[in-house]
Amino acid sequence: MGVTIKDVAKLANVAPSTVSRVVANNPRISEETKRRVREAMDYLGYHPNFTARSLANRSSRAIGIVMPSSAEKAFQNPFFPEVLRGISTKAHEQEYTLLMSTGTTEEEIYRAVVGMVQGRRVDGIVLLYSRVDDRIMNYLYEQKFPFTVIGKPYKHDDEINHVDNDNYRAAKELTECHIQNGHERIGFVGGSLSLVVTTDRLLGYEKALQNAKIPYKSDYVIHADFAVEEGRRAVSELMTLDEPPTALVVTDDLMALGVLRMLDDMNMRVPENVSVSSFNNAMIAELATPSLTSVDINIYELGYQAANTLLRSIEQPDSPPQMIKVKHHIIERQSSGDLNC
């Protein structure tokens, strides 16, 4: 006969109901009692039947993860493995598993999310992006299904759990760094305007120029996907202008890597000819040649707080929505410097 919950309770000298609460990680149980019960579980080799418990509680003990595009494409960007590491750490602490949406088109991903919700395969969902008038976000909001957004929602931002950086301020500060170094011809290479993070960073860039009384030039602003090749394309376009930028604000490290490679192909030195700064401070920022000045947005913390916020709304359905700002700071490296240094 297998080990039962009563066996664990007897060894730990607690009631069987206390063992159940420890398995559920009930905050009302003291850490000392939790430690004693878990030691008894380990000693006896007891493993809770989460499937049976989930059926009884009508809970899947799973969190759904929705990527901005197909997983194959998204995982090319180091942002996503790191944000998932933060989510999975918190999920593991609360004994939740992760279920990732599959699909290669927006329609397929939408159908996968509907399947998660209608089939009760997950207790809540984390959206790893915020898009203007996003079909999936609108669906989850209308269904009143627990979800959290990494990014600022386009609509109903005071009614939706979300975790974000102050992207407006971060872009403004990054642009001001170039201005303080003597640059006036400053380009902006951003993601799609359908992403709220892009519009926030573009507004910060524009505000820094305005405060410095530097004219805004639409030719200096290019929107592209977060990919190496898109960074190369953006630079080739910007550097053919009659008066090309002497500094670039790039909104993603992966794009910035493409920027650096293209500038090198064009025999332009960084930062002597063009200063480059970026966002995310992923590992590639430090490993790039030259190393990238980048905004550290604390990617891991974004994921951890997103999972924490979601689990709170799952376990406390009547709790008000949470809006959490994760701090950022600029890491200055070799890719940016004074004009004509």
Buried (B, 14 or more C-beta within 10 A) or exposed (E): EEBEBEBBBBBBEBEBEBBBBBBBEEEEBEEEBBEBBBEBBEEBEBEBEBEEBBEEEEBBBBBBBBBBBBBEBBEEBBBBEBBBEBBBBBBEEBEBEBBBBEBEEBEEBBBBBBBBBEEEEBBBBBBBBBBBEBEBBEBBBEEEBBBBBBBBBBEEBEEBBBBBBBBBBBBBBBBBBBBEBBBBBBBBBBBBEBBBBBBBBBBBBBBBBEEBEBEEBEEBBBBBBBBBBBBBBBBEBBBEEEEBBBBBBBBBBBBBBBBBBBBEEEEBEBBEBBBBBBBBBBEBBEEBEBBBBBBBBBBBBBBBBBBBBBBBBBBEEEEEBBBBEBEBEBBEBBBBBEBEE
